Amino acid sequence: MLSGVNSADNDERIVSESGSGQLILKSGPAKPKLESLNVSQWSMANLAILYKLLEEGHLAPNNILDYLSYATRTYQLFLSHDVTPVFFYDREYRRLQYLHKFRWGTDVPHIQTVFLKSKGSNSNKFSKPPVSTSKGFKPFSSHTAGGKEICKNSTPG
């Protein structure tokens, strides 16, 4: 059963119902901000884009593996990069692919350099370990948080 609520701004349809809940498809003119997405939402959108590209003839069936290869590489980026910059990279890649019609999965080093920074890079000033000017402070010392020295002598006595 497919039912819906339609207003001037959005469309909401119940796609499926079961005892545990409903699957609702929401659409509207406003796109969510990339900063607010998670990987699951990106994944669903990625599949919807694949379907739309095929349906509208912008992706030939014999190029599906190229698109899936690109998607796989993007999933791999999530492992080594912060999520939001990967979303921006993906948006720019898709824009350039649409404009220039290059093969899906083609490496575009420039946008990788512009958009992607590895997780744990020191680009954020808050990610650095705290620095103290107190006497004897070492970031990787062998003292407990309370200041007691952890035994360095391995021989009993």
N, CA and C of each residue as an Amber inpcrd file, in Angstrom:
protein
   471
   0.8480000  -1.1760000   0.0000000   0.0000000   0.0000000   0.0000000
   0.8890000   1.2330000   0.0000000   0.5370000   2.1980000  -0.7980000
   1.2960000   3.4400000  -0.8840000   0.3470000   4.5850000  -0.6040000
   0.5790000   5.2710000   0.4920000  -0.2520000   6.4260000   0.8130000
   0.6550000   7.6220000   0.9940000   0.0760000   8.7890000   0.9730000
   0.9500000   9.9550000   1.0790000   0.2530000  11.1840000   1.5960000
   1.0710000  12.1010000   2.0390000   0.6330000  13.4190000   2.4560000
   1.3950000  14.3830000   1.5790000   0.6760000  15.2490000   0.8940000
   1.3420000  16.1480000  -0.0400000   1.0450000  17.5850000   0.3460000
   2.0700000  18.3880000   0.4250000   1.9010000  19.8180000   0.6490000
   2.7290000  20.5390000  -0.3950000   2.6950000  21.8440000  -0.3710000
   3.4400000  22.6270000  -1.3600000   4.9420000  22.4330000  -1.2060000
   5.4000000  22.1430000   0.0010000   6.8340000  22.0730000   0.2520000
   7.4240000  20.6700000   0.2480000   6.6290000  19.6640000   0.6000000
   7.2140000  18.3320000   0.6670000   6.1990000  17.2530000   0.3550000
   6.7350000  16.0570000   0.1920000   5.9240000  14.8950000  -0.1090000
   6.3880000  13.7870000   0.8190000   5.4550000  13.1510000   1.4810000
   5.7860000  12.0700000   2.4010000   4.9060000  10.8820000   2.0600000
   5.5360000   9.7370000   1.7930000   4.7730000   8.5470000   1.4150000
   5.1860000   7.3570000   2.2670000   4.2150000   6.5900000   2.6940000
   4.4930000   5.3450000   3.3960000   4.7230000   4.2910000   2.3190000
   5.9320000   3.7880000   2.2620000   6.3020000   2.8210000   1.2370000
   5.9780000   1.4080000   1.6910000   6.1750000   1.1350000   2.9790000
   5.9590000  -0.2080000   3.4950000   5.5870000  -0.1240000   4.9630000
   4.7360000  -1.0490000   5.3940000   4.3610000  -1.1240000   6.7990000
   4.5350000  -2.5510000   7.2760000   4.9830000  -2.6690000   8.5320000
   5.0670000  -3.9870000   9.1540000   4.7370000  -3.8170000  10.6270000
   4.7280000  -4.9110000  11.3470000   4.4210000  -4.8410000  12.7670000
   5.4210000  -4.0140000  13.5520000   6.6540000  -3.9270000  13.0480000
   7.6910000  -3.2030000  13.7890000   7.8380000  -1.7460000  13.3690000
   7.1370000  -1.3130000  12.3280000   7.2480000   0.0870000  11.9370000
   6.8740000   0.3370000  10.4970000   7.2200000   1.5150000  10.0400000
   6.9040000   1.9460000   8.6840000   8.1690000   2.4200000   7.9890000
   8.1960000   2.2430000   6.6870000   9.2490000   2.8200000   5.8610000
   8.6170000   3.9920000   5.1320000   9.0950000   5.2020000   5.4610000
   8.5140000   6.4220000   4.9120000   9.5220000   7.0850000   3.9940000
   9.0680000   7.4330000   2.8010000   9.8950000   8.1620000   1.8480000
   9.4840000   9.6200000   1.9130000  10.4460000  10.4740000   2.2790000
  10.1900000  11.9050000   2.3550000  10.9640000  12.5860000   1.2470000
  10.3140000  13.5230000   0.5980000  11.0090000  14.3080000  -0.4160000
  10.5050000  15.7350000  -0.3490000  11.3170000  16.6240000  -0.8290000
  10.9510000  18.0250000  -0.8130000  12.0040000  18.8390000  -1.5240000
  11.7720000  20.1280000  -1.6240000  12.6920000  20.9730000  -2.3700000
  14.0290000  21.1910000  -1.6690000  14.0450000  21.1500000  -0.3510000
  15.2810000  21.4160000   0.3860000  16.0910000  20.1380000   0.5330000
  17.3510000  20.2170000   0.1460000  18.2480000  19.0780000   0.3210000
  18.9080000  19.2060000   1.6850000  19.1690000  18.0760000   2.3440000
  19.8590000  18.1730000   3.6320000  21.2910000  18.6650000   3.4360000
  21.8180000  19.3140000   4.4380000  23.2020000  19.7750000   4.3780000
  24.1200000  18.5640000   4.4860000  25.2070000  18.5950000   3.7400000
  26.1490000  17.4790000   3.7750000  26.6820000  17.2450000   5.1850000
  26.8430000  18.3220000   5.9480000  27.3770000  18.2140000   7.2970000
  26.4680000  17.4260000   8.2290000  25.1890000  17.3060000   7.8720000
  24.2420000  16.6220000   8.7470000  23.9980000  15.1690000   8.3390000
  24.6230000  14.7140000   7.2620000  24.4240000  13.3400000   6.7940000
  25.2730000  12.3500000   7.5790000  24.8510000  11.0980000   7.5360000
  25.7000000  10.0160000   8.0210000  25.9530000   9.0650000   6.8520000
  26.8010000   8.0850000   7.0520000  27.1940000   7.1960000   5.9600000
  26.0010000   6.3870000   5.4410000  25.0870000   6.0030000   6.3110000
  23.9010000   5.2570000   5.8660000  23.0450000   6.0970000   4.9220000
  22.8600000   7.3580000   5.2610000  22.0780000   8.2410000   4.3900000
  22.7800000   8.4460000   3.0550000  24.1050000   8.6220000   3.0980000
  24.8650000   8.7710000   1.8550000  24.7220000   7.5100000   1.0120000
  24.7790000   6.3630000   1.6540000  24.6830000   5.0930000   0.9440000
  23.3340000   4.9460000   0.2450000  22.2660000   5.3070000   0.9400000
  20.9370000   5.2380000   0.3210000  20.8390000   6.2040000  -0.8520000
  21.3770000   7.4030000  -0.6830000  21.3610000   8.3880000  -1.7680000
  22.1970000   7.9050000  -2.9490000  23.3240000   7.2870000  -2.6710000
  24.1910000   6.7630000  -3.7190000  23.4480000   5.7370000  -4.5770000
  22.7050000   4.8450000  -3.9330000  21.9290000   3.8490000  -4.6820000
  20.7820000   4.4980000  -5.4520000  20.1520000   5.5100000  -4.8500000
  19.0820000   6.2260000  -5.5510000  19.6310000   6.9430000  -6.7810000
  20.8320000   7.5070000  -6.6680000  21.4600000   8.1780000  -7.8100000
  21.7840000   7.1670000  -8.9000000  22.3070000   6.0080000  -8.5150000
  22.5960000   4.9520000  -9.4970000  21.3260000   4.5860000 -10.2620000
  20.2500000   4.3780000  -9.5380000  18.9780000   4.0290000 -10.1670000
  18.5220000   5.1330000 -11.1240000  18.6140000   6.3930000 -10.6760000
  18.1700000   7.5160000 -11.5060000  19.0430000   7.6670000 -12.7490000
  20.3560000   7.5070000 -12.6010000  21.2560000   7.5850000 -13.7580000
  20.9080000   6.5210000 -14.7960000  20.6040000   5.3210000 -14.3290000
  20.2190000   4.2390000 -15.2450000  18.8710000   4.5320000 -15.8990000
  17.9130000   4.9480000 -15.0820000  16.5590000   5.2170000 -15.5590000
  16.5340000   6.3190000 -16.6180000  17.3570000   7.3570000 -16.4210000
  17.3600000   8.4910000 -17.3430000  18.3640000   8.3320000 -18.4810000
  19.0660000   7.2150000 -18.5170000  20.0030000   6.9590000 -19.6040000
  21.3350000   7.6770000 -19.4960000  21.6520000   8.2100000 -18.3030000
  22.9360000   8.8950000 -18.1110000  24.0580000   7.9200000 -17.7660000
  23.6990000   6.6780000 -17.4810000  24.6810000   5.6360000 -17.1900000
  24.2800000   4.3960000 -17.9760000  25.1510000   3.9940000 -18.8690000
  24.8800000   2.8010000 -19.6700000  25.0080000   1.5630000 -18.7790000
  24.1700000   0.5590000 -19.0050000  24.2470000  -0.6580000 -18.1910000
  25.6500000  -1.2790000 -18.1490000  26.4030000  -1.1490000 -19.2440000
  27.7480000  -1.7330000 -19.2360000  28.7430000  -0.8980000 -18.4210000
  28.3130000   0.2530000 -17.8830000  29.1800000   1.0820000 -17.0380000
  28.8210000   0.9980000 -15.5520000  27.8960000   0.1130000 -15.2080000
  27.4870000  -0.0310000 -13.8060000  28.6720000  -0.4240000 -12.9300000
  29.5150000  -1.3180000 -13.4270000  30.6620000  -1.7410000 -12.6210000
  31.6260000  -0.5870000 -12.3530000  31.7510000   0.3350000 -13.3050000
  32.5860000   1.5170000 -13.0780000  32.0060000   2.3670000 -11.9410000
  30.6880000   2.5640000 -11.9690000  30.0270000   3.3400000 -10.9180000
  30.2010000   2.6490000  -9.5620000  30.0050000   1.3320000  -9.5430000
  30.1570000   0.5930000  -8.2900000  31.6010000   0.6160000  -7.7960000
  32.5450000   0.6230000  -8.7160000  33.9570000   0.7440000  -8.3460000
  34.2080000   2.0910000  -7.6800000  33.6380000   3.1540000  -8.2540000
  33.7580000   4.4840000  -7.6460000  33.1320000   4.4790000  -6.2490000
  31.9460000   3.8900000  -6.1150000  31.2690000   3.8520000  -4.8180000
  32.1090000   3.0830000  -3.7960000  32.7070000   1.9840000  -4.2150000
  33.5580000   1.1980000  -3.3180000  34.7530000   2.0150000  -2.8490000
  35.3810000   2.7340000  -3.7560000  36.5150000   3.5870000  -3.3820000
  36.0750000   4.6730000  -2.4060000  34.8680000   5.1870000  -2.5860000
  34.3570000   6.2110000  -1.6720000  34.1320000   5.6110000  -0.2830000
  33.5660000   4.3970000  -0.2190000  33.4050000   3.7280000   1.0760000
  34.7610000   3.5550000   1.7570000  35.7820000   3.2350000   0.9900000
  37.1200000   3.0740000   1.5600000  37.6520000   4.3920000   2.1160000
  37.2780000   5.5040000   1.5010000  37.7050000   6.8120000   2.0060000
  37.1410000   7.0840000   3.3990000  35.9350000   6.5600000   3.6760000
  35.3340000   6.7650000   4.9940000  36.1930000   6.1450000   6.1000000
  36.9580000   5.1180000   5.7680000  37.7960000   4.4530000   6.7640000
  39.0080000   5.2870000   7.1630000  39.5060000   6.0910000   6.2460000
  40.7480000   6.8190000   6.5030000  40.5830000   8.3370000   6.5610000
  39.3780000   8.8240000   6.3550000  39.1380000  10.2670000   6.3480000
  37.8810000  10.5860000   7.1460000  37.7920000  11.8130000   7.6080000
  36.5710000  12.2500000   8.2770000  35.4200000  12.2100000   7.2770000
  34.2290000  11.9310000   7.7660000  33.0690000  11.6870000   6.9130000
  32.6670000  12.9140000   6.0890000  32.5220000  14.0660000   6.7230000
  32.0240000  15.2450000   6.0090000  32.8990000  15.6440000   4.8290000
  34.2280000  15.6920000   4.9650000  35.0410000  16.0070000   3.7810000
  34.8770000  14.9890000   2.6450000  34.6120000  13.7390000   2.9860000
  34.3700000  12.7350000   1.9400000  33.0790000  13.0680000   1.2020000
  32.0510000  13.5250000   1.9290000  30.8070000  13.9280000   1.2740000
  31.0490000  15.0830000   0.3020000  31.8520000  16.0670000   0.7120000
  32.1590000  17.1980000  -0.1730000  32.9850000  16.7410000  -1.3750000
  33.9250000  15.8340000  -1.1410000  34.7100000  15.2570000  -2.2360000
  33.7760000  14.5670000  -3.2380000  32.8560000  13.7600000  -2.7110000
  31.9190000  13.0240000  -3.5610000  31.0540000  13.9760000  -4.3820000
  30.5620000  15.0280000  -3.7560000  29.7330000  15.9990000  -4.4850000
  30.5150000  16.6400000  -5.6260000  31.7520000  17.0330000  -5.3470000
  32.5740000  17.6640000  -6.3880000  32.9290000  16.6660000  -7.4920000
  33.2240000  15.4340000  -7.1090000  33.5350000  14.4000000  -8.1010000
  32.3450000  14.2020000  -9.0440000  31.1430000  14.0960000  -8.4820000
  29.9370000  13.8920000  -9.2910000  29.6790000  15.0940000 -10.2040000
  29.9170000  16.2960000  -9.6820000  29.7330000  17.5030000 -10.4960000
  30.6860000  17.4910000 -11.6880000  31.9440000  17.1750000 -11.4310000
  32.9320000  17.1340000 -12.5130000  32.6430000  15.9980000 -13.4960000
  32.1850000  14.8720000 -12.9840000  31.8650000  13.7430000 -13.8690000
  30.7110000  14.1220000 -14.7840000  29.7270000  14.8180000 -14.2530000
  28.5850000  15.2590000 -15.0550000  29.0270000  16.2500000 -16.1330000
  29.8990000  17.1960000 -15.7620000  30.3630000  18.2110000 -16.7170000
  31.2620000  17.6320000 -17.8040000  32.2050000  16.7910000 -17.4040000
  33.2350000  16.3240000 -18.3340000  33.0010000  14.9160000 -18.8730000
  32.0240000  14.2140000 -18.3080000  31.6430000  12.8680000 -18.7720000
  32.7970000  11.8620000 -18.7330000  33.7300000  12.0260000 -17.7920000
  34.7930000  11.0290000 -17.6910000  34.2380000   9.7510000 -17.0780000
  34.9640000   8.6860000 -17.2410000  34.5340000   7.3670000 -16.7790000
  34.4640000   7.3620000 -15.2490000  33.3770000   6.7790000 -14.7080000
  33.2440000   6.6430000 -13.2650000  34.4330000   5.8540000 -12.7390000
  34.9830000   6.3000000 -11.6340000  36.1360000   5.6410000 -11.0400000
  37.4580000   6.2530000 -11.4650000  37.4080000   7.1960000 -12.4200000
  38.6240000   7.8840000 -12.8460000  39.2010000   8.6580000 -11.6660000
  40.4980000   8.5320000 -11.4650000  41.1620000   9.2170000 -10.3690000
  41.2900000  10.7040000 -10.6900000  40.8740000  11.5600000  -9.7540000
  40.9890000  13.0090000  -9.9200000  41.7810000  13.5330000  -8.7150000
  43.1200000  13.5060000  -8.8110000  43.9580000  13.8530000  -7.6560000
  43.7180000  15.2550000  -7.1030000  43.3830000  16.2030000  -7.9680000
  43.2040000  17.5800000  -7.4950000  42.1070000  17.6730000  -6.4360000
  40.9670000  17.0600000  -6.6850000  39.8900000  17.1890000  -5.6920000
  40.2010000  16.3770000  -4.4380000  40.9860000  15.3110000  -4.5760000
  41.4150000  14.5830000  -3.3820000  42.2760000  15.4870000  -2.5060000
  43.1820000  16.2190000  -3.1330000  44.0680000  17.1220000  -2.4000000
  43.2800000  18.2460000  -1.7380000  42.2980000  18.7740000  -2.4490000
  41.5230000  19.9060000  -1.9370000  40.5920000  19.4950000  -0.7960000
  39.9280000  18.3520000  -0.9260000  38.8620000  18.0030000   0.0110000
  39.2450000  17.0190000   1.1070000  40.2180000  16.1600000   0.8640000
  40.4580000  15.0570000   1.7930000  41.6780000  15.2860000   2.6750000
  41.4820000  15.0980000   3.9560000  42.5670000  15.1030000   4.9270000
  42.3910000  13.8420000   5.7710000  43.4900000  13.1550000   6.0240000
  43.4210000  11.9020000   6.7760000  42.9130000  12.1320000   8.1910000
  42.2430000  11.1120000   8.7300000  41.8230000  11.1720000  10.1290000
  43.0680000  11.3140000  10.9860000  42.9660000  12.1230000  12.0170000
  44.0850000  12.2740000  12.9330000  45.1430000  13.2470000  12.4640000
  44.9210000  13.9130000  11.3250000  45.8980000  14.9190000  10.9060000
  45.8360000  16.0780000  11.8830000  46.9150000  16.7680000  12.0560000
  46.9810000  17.8440000  13.0450000  46.4600000  19.1600000  12.5120000
  45.4810000  19.1070000  11.6270000  44.9080000  20.3410000  11.1010000
  44.0320000  21.0360000  12.1370000  43.6050000  20.3070000  13.1490000
  42.7610000  20.8750000  14.1930000  43.6160000  21.1610000  15.4200000
  43.6300000  22.4010000  15.8620000  44.4900000  22.7630000  16.9850000
  44.0930000  22.0430000  18.2680000  42.8670000  21.5570000  18.3630000
  42.4260000  20.8700000  19.5610000  42.8180000  19.3980000  19.5710000
  43.3370000  18.8840000  18.4600000  43.6900000  17.4740000  18.4120000
  45.1000000  17.2120000  18.9180000  45.8860000  18.2670000  19.1870000
  47.2540000  18.1050000  19.6700000  47.2260000  17.7930000  21.1610000
  48.2140000  17.0420000  21.6450000  48.2400000  16.7710000  23.0810000
  48.4930000  18.0580000  23.8550000  47.9600000  18.1540000  25.0630000
  48.1520000  19.3730000  25.8400000  49.6230000  19.5540000  26.2010000
  50.0350000  20.7910000  26.2370000  51.4090000  21.1180000  26.6020000
  51.3660000  21.8360000  27.9420000  52.2270000  21.4270000  28.8490000
  52.2670000  22.0460000  30.1650000  53.6490000  22.6330000  30.4010000
  53.6730000  23.7150000  31.1540000  54.9580000  24.3320000  31.4750000
  55.4180000  23.9250000  32.8640000  54.6560000  23.0700000  33.5430000
  55.0590000  22.6670000  34.8820000  56.3380000  21.8390000  34.8190000
  57.1410000  21.9710000  35.8590000  58.4440000  21.3150000  35.9090000
  58.2800000  19.7970000  35.8590000  59.0550000  19.1810000  34.9860000
  59.0760000  17.7310000  34.9180000  57.9540000  17.1160000  34.1050000
  57.0880000  17.9120000  33.4820000  55.9930000  17.3490000  32.6970000
  56.5160000  16.7690000  31.3950000  56.1290000  15.5280000  31.1330000
  56.4540000  14.8780000  29.8680000  55.1490000  14.3070000  29.3310000
  54.8130000  14.5700000  28.0680000  53.5500000  14.0670000  27.5340000
  53.4100000  12.5540000  27.6420000  54.5020000  11.8110000  27.5680000
  54.4360000  10.3540000  27.6170000  55.2680000   9.8400000  28.7890000
  55.1180000  10.4670000  29.9550000  55.9130000  10.0980000  31.1190000
  55.3970000   8.8110000  31.7340000  56.1500000   8.3270000  32.6840000
  55.7640000   7.0960000  33.3730000  55.2040000   7.4140000  34.7540000
  54.3700000   8.4380000  34.8200000  53.7150000   8.8320000  36.0620000
  52.2100000   8.6510000  35.9150000  51.5550000   8.3680000  37.0120000
  50.1010000   8.2590000  36.9910000  49.5060000   9.6560000  36.9180000
  48.2030000   9.7170000  36.7000000  47.5240000  11.0080000  36.6400000
  47.6440000  11.7470000  37.9700000  47.7710000  11.0050000  39.0680000
  47.9220000  11.6160000  40.3870000  49.3430000  12.0600000  40.6920000
  50.2810000  11.7870000  39.7880000  51.6530000  12.2400000  39.9690000
  52.5880000  11.1930000  40.5440000  52.0860000   9.9970000  40.8930000
  52.9500000   8.9520000  41.4390000  53.7410000   8.3050000  40.3100000
  55.0210000   8.0290000  40.5980000  55.8730000   7.4230000  39.5880000
  55.5460000   5.9420000  39.4650000  55.4350000   5.4970000  38.2260000
  55.2300000   4.0840000  37.9570000  56.6010000   3.4370000  38.0320000
  56.6840000   2.3100000  38.7150000  57.9630000   1.6490000  38.9450000
  58.6720000   1.3630000  37.6330000  59.9080000   1.8590000  37.5130000
  60.7030000   1.6370000  36.3190000  61.6750000   0.4800000  36.5080000
  61.9200000   0.1250000  37.7530000  62.8850000  -0.9220000  38.0540000
  62.2170000  -2.2750000  37.8920000  62.7570000  -3.1040000  37.0330000
  62.1290000  -4.4000000  36.7850000  62.6220000  -5.4670000  37.7400000
  63.6370000  -5.1850000  38.5480000  64.1310000  -6.1760000  39.5050000
  63.4670000  -5.9460000  40.8470000  63.0750000  -7.0230000  41.5170000
  62.4280000  -6.8590000  42.8210000  63.4200000  -6.3360000  43.8560000
  62.9250000  -5.6260000  44.7710000  63.8430000  -5.2310000  45.8120000
  63.4510000  -4.0360000  46.4650000
